[in-house]
Amino acid sequence: MTEQDQKQLGNTLWGIADQLRGAMNADDFRDYMLSFLFLRYLSDNYEAAAHKELGPDYPKLEKDDRRAPLAVWYAQNPADTAEFEKQMRRKTHYVIQPAYLWGSISEMARTQDGELLHTLQKGFDYIENESFASTFGGLFSEINLNSEKLGKGYTAQNAKLCTIIKAIAEGLEKFSTDKDTLGDAYEYLIGQFAAGSGKKAGEFYTPQQISSILSGIVTLDSQEPATGKKKQLESVFDFACGSGSLLLNVRHRMGTHGIGKIYGQEKNITTYNLARMNMLLHGVKDSEFEIYHGDTLTNDWDMLREMNPAKMPKFDAVVANPPFSYRWEPTDALGEDMRFKNYGLAPKSAADFAFLLHGFHYLKPEGVMAIILPHGVLFRGGAEERIRTKLLKDGNIDTVIGLPANLFFSTGIPVCILVLKKCKKPDDVLFINASGPEHFEKGKRQNRLLPEHIDKIINTYQFRKPEGEERYARRVSMEEIETNGYNLNISRYISTAQAEEEIDLQATHADLVALTRNAEAARDKHNAFLKELGLPPLP
């Protein structure tokens, strides 16, 4: 499928969402829409694997027979279904019974079957509790099929679901939808719903252009970035993973088998479910990722609370786009927490450094971390200054990247990327000022970084050679940073003022002389016409 077709599919699905949601909030409708797309993906993937497993025994149905082929096979082979499902669990990692496949559900929608809602609820329960070897409890917990937002009473709700599913099925039929395409469509819809959600979108979505910068940085060799991309990452961690798009961007850059295991954490239950669906929909097996639902700041994930340093999990790469300047409750107990004890606690008004220190604590000695934060972390005083100073003195801050304003759905403020390492070779800090108007494309609602802008940032980080572009990047010694009181405000080290355009006085003078001559010639010609007409000339 071409990129144009993918975009068209995304537009088709978004058009369906926009048309059918009616008075329903976009966030609420998002959960229905994405869940149905997820069910379609699981079904397609499962039926393709079943076809391969059964070979010539896979039923070939007449064109007008709209039953699911597997439903026919199950009816014909009741004694063999248990062994078949055992094989499918081993090879595909999950099972979906024929009644709950997308083809069966969409046929019920097409015929306006009065049992669709009941069947769909049973199907969701089955996928949560029985489909996968590792349970996916609560995967559809935020989707209320009995919601009055769908209609008043069972009949109205069932009819609305029939309409939605029928429209999605018809929209998808126009396209050849392989699993990669459905994954792209899912990402597109998440982005569109994020745009419609405004400030709330920061809870679950990092624009792909920003994700590409972070993934481009953390997949390079941490000690010698100039040598290129690592062949393998044992593990990657995002402690505020939202819908998982940033983790998937890292996986895409490393390749399908380039990461041993993906780890994520998300506090919002709806977004947590989105992330798990997003992983599976992009072909990440349930054994290849672990997403935890919980609060990062209180650190309630048992896996991360291991006190034995030899057993404590550490990650090759840490990426994050945590909520900016989040208000939190730092307590005396947290002051003794292993993550913060050597640095002090971030202030109550802004948990930015608390998030940073959490991720940094679980970074391997040879790993690399890239985190998106508001510019305030670069220069604010008090507790934040103390934390920043220690990180600098310990040689942990490698690179500071300033980005343009208005790149995010959730905020219009300019943000920065901090790159941190526990063992970095250069004894300076690289500053990149990518916020100038020539380094992004201005949009009506959102500004955008084009591929060339992203590549320039990553290349400058990789080769650490900013010479010749003093207004774009500069390596700054620790001595200079110390004289500036460990303030990392980019404008202290790189001029962010717009350079005035140089004027060639000689050329300008020549242009003015030529213009004057042309004006005089035109006046004389006009006066000749006026004289013929007996009218007074122009002065």
C-alpha positions in Angstrom: 0.0 0.0 0.0 1.4 3.4 -1.0 1.8 6.3 1.4 -1.0 8.1 -0.4 -3.3 5.1 0.2 -2.3 5.0 3.8 -3.2 8.6 4.2 -6.4 8.1 2.4 -7.4 5.2 4.6 -6.6 7.4 7.7 -8.8 10.2 6.2 -11.6 7.7 5.5 -11.6 6.4 9.0 -11.4 9.9 10.5 -14.3 11.0 8.3 -16.3 8.0 9.6 -15.4 9.0 13.2 -16.3 12.6 12.7 -19.6 11.8 11.0 -20.8 9.1 13.4 -19.8 10.4 16.8 -22.7 12.8 16.8 -23.0 14.6 20.2 -20.4 12.1 21.7 -17.2 13.6 23.0 -14.2 12.9 20.7 -12.3 11.2 23.5 -15.2 8.8 24.2 -15.7 7.9 20.6 -11.9 7.4 20.1 -12.1 4.4 22.5 -14.8 2.7 20.4 -13.2 3.5 17.1 -9.7 2.3 18.0 -11.0 -0.8 19.7 -12.9 -1.9 16.6 -9.8 -1.2 14.5 -7.8 -3.3 17.0 -10.3 -6.2 16.8 -10.0 -6.1 13.0 -6.2 -6.3 13.2 -6.3 -9.2 15.7 -8.8 -11.0 13.5 -6.9 -10.5 10.2 -3.6 -11.6 11.8 -5.2 -14.7 13.4 -7.1 -15.8 10.3 -4.0 -15.5 8.2 -2.1 -17.7 10.7 -5.0 -20.1 10.8 -5.0 -20.4 7.0 -1.3 -21.2 7.1 -1.8 -23.7 9.9 -4.7 -25.6 8.3 -3.4 -25.4 4.7 -5.7 -27.2 2.3 -8.2 -27.9 5.1 -9.0 -24.2 5.5 -12.5 -23.8 4.1 -13.0 -22.1 0.7 -16.4 -20.4 0.7 -18.6 -19.2 -2.1 -18.4 -15.5 -2.8 -21.9 -14.8 -1.4 -21.2 -16.9 1.7 -20.4 -14.3 4.3 -19.6 -16.6 7.2 -16.1 -16.6 8.7 -14.2 -19.6 7.2 -13.0 -20.6 10.7 -16.6 -20.8 11.9 -17.2 -23.4 9.2 -14.1 -25.3 10.1 -15.0 -25.3 13.8 -18.5 -26.7 13.0 -17.0 -29.4 10.8 -14.2 -30.4 13.2 -15.4 -30.2 16.8 -13.0 -32.9 18.0 -10.0 -31.0 16.6 -10.6 -27.5 17.8 -8.8 -27.9 21.2 -5.6 -29.2 19.5 -5.9 -26.4 16.9 -6.1 -23.7 19.5 -3.2 -25.2 21.4 -1.1 -24.9 18.2 -2.3 -21.4 17.5 -1.4 -20.2 21.1 2.1 -21.6 20.5 2.7 -20.0 17.1 0.5 -16.8 17.2 0.4 -16.3 21.0 -3.3 -15.9 21.1 -6.7 -17.4 20.0 -9.9 -15.8 18.9 -13.0 -18.0 18.6 -14.9 -17.7 15.3 -17.9 -15.9 16.8 -15.7 -13.0 18.0 -13.7 -12.5 14.8 -14.2 -9.1 13.0 -15.8 -10.9 10.0 -18.5 -12.4 12.2 -19.1 -9.1 14.1 -19.2 -7.0 11.0 -21.7 -9.4 9.4 -23.9 -9.0 12.5 -23.6 -5.3 12.0 -24.5 -5.5 8.3 -27.6 -7.5 9.1 -28.5 -5.3 12.1 -28.5 -8.4 14.3 -30.1 -7.7 17.7 -27.5 -9.7 19.5 -24.5 -7.8 18.3 -23.9 -5.9 21.5 -24.1 -9.0 23.7 -21.8 -10.9 21.3 -19.3 -8.0 21.2 -19.2 -7.8 25.0 -18.5 -11.6 25.2 -15.8 -11.1 22.6 -14.1 -8.3 24.5 -14.3 -10.4 27.7 -12.8 -13.4 25.9 -9.9 -11.4 24.4 -9.1 -9.9 27.9 -9.2 -13.1 29.8 -8.7 -16.1 27.5 -7.1 -15.1 24.2 -3.6 -14.5 25.3 -1.2 -16.7 27.3 -0.5 -13.5 29.4 -3.8 -12.1 30.5 -4.8 -8.7 29.2 -7.3 -7.9 31.9 -9.2 -4.6 31.5 -8.0 -4.1 28.0 -11.5 -2.8 27.0 -12.4 -1.6 30.5 -13.0 2.0 29.3 -15.4 1.0 26.5 -18.9 1.0 27.9 -21.1 -0.8 25.3 -24.2 0.0 27.5 -23.4 3.8 27.6 -26.3 6.2 27.1 -23.9 8.1 24.8 -24.7 5.3 22.3 -28.4 5.6 22.8 -31.1 5.1 25.4 -31.7 1.4 26.1 -30.3 -1.8 24.6 -32.1 -1.5 21.2 -30.8 2.0 20.5 -27.3 1.1 21.7 -27.2 -2.1 19.6 -28.4 -0.1 16.5 -25.7 2.6 17.0 -23.0 0.0 17.3 -24.3 -1.7 14.1 -24.1 1.6 12.3 -20.5 2.3 13.5 -19.1 -1.1 12.8 -20.8 -1.4 9.4 -19.3 2.0 8.4 -15.8 1.0 9.5 -16.1 -2.4 7.7 -17.2 -0.7 4.5 -14.5 2.0 4.8 -11.8 -0.7 5.2 -13.1 -2.8 2.3 -11.9 -0.1 -0.1 -8.3 -0.7 0.9 -5.9 -3.6 0.9 -5.2 -3.6 4.7 -2.1 -5.5 5.8 -1.1 -5.3 9.4 1.4 -2.5 8.8 -1.3 -0.4 7.2 -3.7 -0.9 10.0 -0.9 0.1 12.4 -0.3 3.3 10.5 -4.1 4.0 10.4 -4.2 3.5 14.2 -1.4 6.0 14.7 -3.0 8.4 12.3 -6.3 8.3 14.2 -4.6 8.7 17.6 -2.9 11.8 16.1 -6.2 13.2 14.8 -8.0 12.5 18.1 -5.1 14.2 19.9 -5.5 17.3 17.7 -9.2 17.3 18.5 -8.5 16.9 22.2 -6.4 20.0 22.5 -4.6 20.4 25.9 -5.7 16.9 27.1 -3.8 15.3 24.2 -0.5 15.7 26.1 -1.7 12.7 28.2 -1.3 10.3 25.5 0.4 11.5 22.3 3.9 12.6 21.3 4.0 13.9 17.7 5.9 11.5 15.4 8.4 14.2 14.4 9.5 14.7 18.1 9.5 10.9 18.6 11.9 10.6 15.7 14.4 12.9 17.3 14.5 11.0 20.5 14.6 7.6 18.9 17.3 8.8 16.5 19.4 9.8 19.5 19.0 6.8 21.8 19.5 4.2 19.1 23.0 5.5 18.3 26.0 4.1 20.1 26.0 6.0 23.5 29.7 6.3 23.9 30.7 6.8 20.2 27.6 8.2 18.4 29.6 8.9 15.3 30.1 5.1 14.8 26.3 4.8 14.0 23.3 2.9 15.3 23.5 0.1 17.8 22.8 -3.4 16.4 20.7 -4.4 19.4 19.0 -2.8 22.4 18.3 -5.3 25.2 15.6 -3.1 26.6 14.0 0.3 26.2 11.9 2.1 28.8 9.3 4.9 28.7 8.0 5.8 32.2 5.2 8.1 30.9 4.4 6.1 27.7 1.0 7.4 26.8 -0.3 5.5 23.8 3.1 4.0 23.2 4.0 5.9 20.0 7.4 6.9 21.2 8.4 3.3 22.1 7.1 2.1 18.8 9.2 4.8 17.0 12.3 3.4 18.7 11.3 -0.1 17.7 10.7 1.0 14.1 14.2 2.6 13.9 15.8 -0.6 15.4 13.9 -3.0 13.3 11.4 -5.7 14.3 14.0 -7.8 16.1 16.3 -5.0 17.3 14.9 -4.7 20.8 14.9 -7.5 23.4 12.0 -6.1 25.4 9.9 -2.9 25.5 8.9 -1.5 28.9 6.4 1.2 29.5 4.4 2.8 32.4 1.2 4.8 32.2 -1.0 6.3 34.9 -4.1 7.0 32.9 -6.2 3.8 32.5 -7.6 4.7 29.1 -4.2 5.6 27.7 -2.7 2.5 29.3 -5.2 0.4 27.4 -4.5 2.3 24.2 -0.8 1.6 24.6 -1.3 -2.2 25.0 -3.5 -2.3 21.9 -1.0 -0.2 20.0 1.8 -2.6 20.8 -0.2 -5.7 19.6 -1.5 -3.8 16.6 2.1 -3.1 15.5 3.0 -6.7 15.7 4.8 -6.6 19.0 4.1 -10.0 20.6 2.7 -10.1 24.2 6.0 -11.6 25.3 8.0 -8.8 23.8 6.6 -5.9 25.9 5.4 -5.1 29.3 3.2 -2.0 30.0 2.4 -1.3 33.6 -0.6 0.8 34.9 0.6 2.9 37.8 2.1 6.2 39.1 5.7 6.8 38.1 6.4 9.4 40.8 5.3 7.2 43.7 7.0 4.2 41.9 4.4 1.6 42.6 5.7 -0.9 40.0 7.1 -3.8 42.1 9.7 -4.6 39.4 11.3 -1.2 39.8 11.2 -1.3 43.6 13.9 -4.0 43.8 16.4 -2.8 46.4 19.2 -5.2 45.5 21.4 -3.3 43.0 22.4 -6.6 41.3 18.7 -7.4 40.6 17.4 -3.9 39.9 16.3 -3.5 36.3 18.4 -1.2 34.1 17.7 -0.1 30.6 19.8 0.5 27.5 17.6 3.4 26.4 15.2 5.6 28.3 12.8 8.0 26.5 10.0 10.1 27.9 7.7 12.9 27.3 6.2 13.4 30.8 3.6 16.0 31.6 5.2 19.5 31.8 5.5 21.2 35.2 3.2 18.7 36.8 2.2 19.5 40.4 3.0 16.7 42.8 3.3 15.9 46.5 7.0 15.4 47.6 7.0 13.8 51.0 9.8 13.0 53.6 9.6 9.4 52.5 10.2 10.3 48.9 13.2 12.4 50.1 14.8 9.1 51.2 13.8 7.3 48.0 16.8 5.8 46.1 15.9 7.8 43.0 16.1 11.2 44.7 18.2 10.8 47.8 21.5 12.0 46.2 19.9 15.0 44.4 17.0 16.3 46.5 13.3 16.6 45.6 11.9 18.6 42.8 9.6 21.4 44.0 5.9 20.8 44.5 5.0 23.2 41.7 7.0 21.2 39.0 7.8 17.5 39.0 10.0 17.8 35.8 13.2 16.9 37.6 11.4 14.1 39.6 10.5 12.5 36.3 14.0 13.0 34.9 15.7 11.5 38.0 13.3 8.5 37.9 14.3 7.6 34.4 17.9 8.3 35.0 18.0 6.0 38.0 17.1 3.0 35.8 19.5 3.9 33.0 22.4 1.4 32.4 25.9 2.8 32.9 26.5 2.6 29.2 22.9 3.7 28.3 21.5 6.9 27.0 18.4 8.8 28.0 16.4 11.5 26.0 13.6 13.4 27.7 11.3 16.2 26.6 10.9 19.0 29.2 9.9 22.7 29.4 12.7 25.2 29.1 12.3 26.2 32.8 14.4 23.2 33.8 17.4 24.8 32.2 17.4 27.9 34.4 15.0 27.8 37.3 16.5 28.3 40.7 16.0 26.7 44.1 15.7 22.9 44.3 15.9 22.6 40.5 19.2 24.5 40.4 20.7 22.1 42.9 19.6 19.1 41.0 20.8 20.6 37.7 24.2 21.6 39.2 24.8 18.1 40.5 23.9 16.4 37.2 26.3 18.8 35.5 29.2 18.4 38.0 28.8 14.6 37.7 29.1 14.9 33.9 25.6 13.5 33.2 24.1 16.1 30.9 25.4 15.5 27.4 23.3 17.6 25.1 20.7 20.4 25.3 18.4 20.8 22.3 16.0 23.7 22.0 12.9 23.2 19.9 10.4 25.6 18.3 7.2 26.7 20.0 3.8 25.2 19.1 4.9 21.7 18.1 2.6 19.9 20.6 -1.2 19.6 20.8 -1.0 20.0 24.6 1.0 23.3 24.8 2.2 26.1 22.6 5.4 26.7 24.7 8.8 25.9 23.2 10.3 22.8 24.8 13.8 21.3 25.0 15.3 17.8 24.9 17.9 16.8 27.4 20.2 13.9 26.6 21.7 12.3 29.7 24.4 9.6 30.2 26.0 8.1 33.3 29.3 7.7 31.5 29.9 10.3 28.8 33.2 10.9 27.1 33.1 14.6 26.1 33.9 17.0 29.0 31.6 19.7 27.5 27.9 20.1 26.8 26.6 20.3 23.3 23.9 23.0 22.8 21.7 22.9 19.7 19.3 25.8 19.0 16.8 24.3 16.5 14.1 26.9 17.4 14.9 29.5 14.6 12.3 30.0 11.8 14.6 28.4 9.3 14.6 25.2 11.3 10.9 24.3 11.1 7.8 24.8 8.9 5.2 27.2 10.3 1.6 26.0 10.3 -1.7 27.6 11.0 -2.4 25.6 14.2 0.8 23.6 14.7 4.4 24.1 13.6 6.1 21.1 12.0 9.7 19.8 11.8 10.4 18.4 8.4 12.6 15.4 7.8 15.6 17.6 6.9 15.2 19.5 10.2 15.0 16.3 12.2 18.1 14.9 10.4 20.0 18.0 11.1 19.4 17.8 14.8 20.4 14.1 14.9 23.5 14.6 12.7 24.7 17.4 14.9 24.3 15.3 18.0 25.9 12.3 16.3 29.0 14.0 15.0 29.2 16.7 17.7 30.8 19.1 15.1 28.9 22.4 15.2 31.7 24.5 13.8 30.7 26.9 11.1 27.1 27.3 12.4 27.6 29.2 15.7 24.0 30.3 15.7 22.8 26.7 15.5 25.1 24.6 17.7 28.0 25.0 20.0 30.1 22.8 22.4 30.4 24.6 25.7 33.1 23.8 28.3 32.2 23.0 31.9 34.3 26.0 32.9 32.1 28.4 31.0 28.9 26.7 32.3 30.3 27.1 35.8 30.9 30.8 35.3 27.3 31.0 34.3 26.2 29.5 37.6 25.3 26.2 36.0 22.5 27.9 34.1 21.7 26.1 30.9 19.6 28.7 29.2 20.4 28.3 25.5 20.6 32.0 24.8 23.5 32.3 27.2 25.6 30.2 24.9 24.1 30.6 21.5 22.7 33.9 20.2 19.0 33.4 19.5 18.5 36.9 18.2 17.7 37.1 14.5 20.6 38.3 12.5 20.0 41.5 10.5 20.2 41.0 6.7 23.3 42.5 5.3 22.7 45.3 2.8 25.0 45.8 -0.2 25.1 49.6 -0.4 26.8 49.8 -3.8 24.2 47.5 -5.4 21.3 49.4 -3.6 22.7 52.7 -4.9 22.8 51.3 -8.5 19.2 50.1 -8.2 18.0 53.5 -7.0 19.8 55.3 -9.9 18.2 52.9 -12.4 14.8 53.4 -10.9 15.2 57.2 -11.0 16.2 57.0 -14.7 13.2 54.8 -15.5 10.8 57.1 -13.7 12.2 60.1 -15.6 11.8 58.4 -18.9 8.3 57.3 -18.1 7.4 60.9 -17.1 8.8 62.4 -20.3 6.9 59.9 -22.4 3.7 60.6 -20.5 4.2 64.4 -20.9 4.6 64.0 -24.6 1.1 62.4 -24.7 -0.3 65.2 -22.6 1.2 67.9 -24.9 -0.5 66.3 -27.9 -3.8 66.5 -26.1 -3.2 70.1 -25.1 -3.0 69.3 -21.4 -0.5 70.7 -18.8 2.5 68.4 -18.3 3.5 66.7 -15.0 6.2 68.6 -13.1 
